[in-house]
Amino acid sequence: MVAPVMDAEPRLAVGVVSLLAPDLLDRCVRSLLPQRGLDMSDVAVVANGARVLGVCDYWEREQGIGLSVHRPGRNLGTCESWNRLCRWAWGRGADAALILNDDMELLEPGTLEAFAAVYREGGLRQMRFVMACGFSAVAVTRAVWDEVGEFDAGFWPAYFEDNDYWRRFTLRGILWDHVMVQSRHEGSGTLKADPQVNALNGITFSVNSDRYHAKWGGGPHHETYAEPWNGGPPRPGTRELISPEVVAKVEAAYGEADDSWR
């Protein structure tokens, strides 16, 4: 299938997921300011932890640059954060959402222009990643989202959600590639920021792994099922499979629990 060339200029929004590292979030937001063609009102942050609320307030209120902040008052997890950012972007009329971990910095002011050029030439039915960063810096288009669906929030709070989406979009024949722009990626910034979160990840990681194996008949790159759950009913999500005590610790409300966009 030859992808149609876009007639109109593709519109991109940017979403950032943050939990525990205000210094990383600050650097990430600062790296967006020089982006050519980016209106900061098309930038949103999901602030999953109170430690990053000060940075959000600084950029949102003191600097008045127009970005939106979602304060769920708890750790939504990666998937639900990504899903909310995508729905926010589609509500603004965006064709694609560039979703960043807070430990990402975009080093080239023409990064969004490069993504837009890719979509103009190859259409929107494709997955694109900032060079060598995987799902830490991924662009999801509305066209792919409508075809593949939301991220599976059953993988919670993090890990294997990226493998799952990769499996789903490649099964549908959707192509992917890197956009060759420079960036800086801290890597596992959340785990490095808090030993307790790292310890809790040791519990949830294995449950997410087991769930992935059950969904696809094998681990990443060793899947045997051509459809999720081999056509059977889905398994409960990790949040439902672990103890309420662990859920409470992972989901601890670090900030205002009003679940609002501001």
HELIX and SHEET records of a PDB file:
HELIX    1   1 PRO A   22  LEU A   32  1                                  11    
HELIX    2   2 MET A   40  ASP A   42  5                                   3    
HELIX    3   3 ALA A   50  VAL A   52  5                                   3    
HELIX    4   4 LEU A   53  ASP A   57  1                                   5    
HELIX    5   5 TYR A   58  GLU A   62  3                                   5    
HELIX    6   6 THR A   78  GLY A   91  1                                  14    
HELIX    7   7 THR A  111  GLY A  122  1                                  12    
HELIX    8   8 GLY A  134  SER A  136  5                                   3    
HELIX    9   9 ARG A  142  VAL A  148  1                                   7    
HELIX   10  10 GLU A  161  LEU A  171  1                                  11    
HELIX   11  11 GLY A  189  ALA A  193  1                                   5    
HELIX   12  12 PRO A  195  TRP A  216  1                                  22    
HELIX   13  13 PRO A  228  GLY A  231  5                                   4    
HELIX   14  14 THR A  238  LEU A  241  1                                   4    
HELIX   15  15 PRO A  244  VAL A  250  1                                   7    
SHEET    1   A 8 LEU A 175  VAL A 179  0                                        
SHEET    2   A 8 GLN A 126  VAL A 130  1                                        
SHEET    3   A 8 ALA A 137  THR A 141 -1                                        
SHEET    4   A 8 ALA A  96  ASN A 101 -1                                        
SHEET    5   A 8 LEU A  12  SER A  18  1                                        
SHEET    6   A 8 VAL A  43  ALA A  47  1                                        
SHEET    7   A 8 SER A  68  ARG A  71  1                                        
SHEET    8   A 8 SER A 260  TRP A 261 -1                                        
SHEET    1   B 2 MET A 104  LEU A 106  0                                        
SHEET    2   B 2 SER A 183  HIS A 185 -1                                        
END                                                                             
